[in-house]
Amino acid sequence: MSTLFAESDTEELVARARAHQTPNYRQPPIMLTRGEGMWVWDRDGRRYLDMFAGIAVNALGHAHPRLVAAIRDQADKLCHVSNIFFHEPGLALMDELVARSFGDRVFFTNSGTEANEAALKIARRFQTVVRGQGERTDFLTFEHGFHGRSFASLTATAQPKYHEGFRPLLPGFHYAPYGDLEAAGAAMEAIGDRLAAVLVEPVQGEGGVRVPPKGYLSGLRKLCDAHGALLMLDEVQTGVGRTGEWFAYEIDGVRPDVMSLAKGIGGGVPLGAMVCTEEVGQAFVPGTHASTFGGNPLATRVGLEVMRTIAEEGLLDHVYEAGEHLGRGLAALCAARPEVCVETRGYGLLRALELGGDDPELPARVVERARERGFLLNVVVGNTLRFAPAFIVQRGHIDATLEMLDEVLGEATA
Ligand SMILES: Cc1ncc(COP(=O)(O)O)c(C=O)c1O
């Protein structure tokens, strides 16, 4: 039972929460109170298997003992000092990121949006000030991509539905179809010497877990080099192990100039990072960019513990194997139920099952029925179930989810 509202029933609390918050979220009528590993509990004692980990955030699951201990220990010592001072957790996490990625320099943020904001700002300043090419102010991003909700990251998000009501957007952004190197090349040609950088997700997460053809990122790398543009990867959803590699760019063997991270790196606390090369990093000199909270001792200590746990417990191999198992299971389900399943896509533990058929309410109903059976599922782009469980997911959890889905899809079409 909740300790904050012991006297109230959930229905009343849900009604109050709905009345108080701005109505931009659509929550189910439950209130979650605690979690452990792959499981969360609501205030009425019901247990759910969490198959999307707070949208690819809780990389180590809920209340992981190592994270809990790190939070306790760090909270006891130092939570925040501002970036006016160095601190050990920040240094240790930068060491870890630099050792495991292409990057030499790190700027910490609190979210993916802010990491992308930092990436866009550093790219423009690098091109116009450091390289002295004053005209190079523009960006190329990709249809169905998602980069966040601030004005710059929203403008970078080439999905008109998110732009409604927020125009005018920022000037200097251009869009091309995703996964199509020829189209990207033509767009870069058209932008010409104004192109500062290309910002792209290695796998489009919010766009429906879209995996580009093999060689796409390395093709973009070549195009960027030919056009004097930076290659910036938005690894907010894919980074820090979700694909079975530390970073998804490793799959294609490319070296970006800039990468944005968030979600999984914080394991549940707000933490993001913009990671870049030595050369690009020089564009952020004192006074050019900053964040009050970004990379405080508490958040970076947790980020460090997330990365160390992934490394020490061999979780990358596990993510790959569990992801393959989930992928095979979804493919079998898709083949068995062609009347409602269109296709399955994904990589590692970022997977999708696209639903079809003639009932547009089906995905929402599947999520609701799954919840009634004790499973938390997530829908993206209206018709696609997205699976992004914690890296500690076991075959048993995956098999139980697949079995439940088969049942629920069967009922939905009966
Ligand atoms: C690829 C990608 N970039 C950026 C963001 C924005 O991150 P945040 O919500 O932490 O600001 C998201 C969030 O879903 C994302 O998936």
PDBQT file of the ligand as one rigid body, heavy atoms in Angstrom, charges set to zero:
ROOT
HETATM    1  C1  LIG A 501      16.120   8.579 -30.305  1.00  0.00    +0.000 C 
HETATM    2  C2  LIG A 501      15.619   9.539 -29.281  1.00  0.00    +0.000 A 
HETATM    3  N1  LIG A 501      16.180  10.753 -29.203  1.00  0.00    +0.000 NA
HETATM    4  C3  LIG A 501      15.786  11.650 -28.283  1.00  0.00    +0.000 A 
HETATM    5  C4  LIG A 501      14.748  11.373 -27.419  1.00  0.00    +0.000 A 
HETATM    6  C5  LIG A 501      14.321  12.393 -26.411  1.00  0.00    +0.000 C 
HETATM    7  O1  LIG A 501      14.789  11.999 -25.171  1.00  0.00    +0.000 OA
HETATM    8  P1  LIG A 501      14.180  12.631 -23.810  1.00  0.00    +0.000 P 
HETATM    9  O2  LIG A 501      12.746  12.258 -23.764  1.00  0.00    +0.000 OA
HETATM   10  O3  LIG A 501      15.033  12.007 -22.733  1.00  0.00    +0.000 OA
HETATM   11  O4  LIG A 501      14.384  14.099 -23.878  1.00  0.00    +0.000 OA
HETATM   12  C6  LIG A 501      14.132  10.121 -27.475  1.00  0.00    +0.000 A 
HETATM   13  C7  LIG A 501      13.011   9.803 -26.571  1.00  0.00    +0.000 C 
HETATM   14  O5  LIG A 501      12.230   8.932 -26.787  1.00  0.00    +0.000 OA
HETATM   15  C8  LIG A 501      14.584   9.184 -28.426  1.00  0.00    +0.000 A 
HETATM   16  O6  LIG A 501      14.012   7.976 -28.532  1.00  0.00    +0.000 OA
ENDROOT
TORSDOF 0
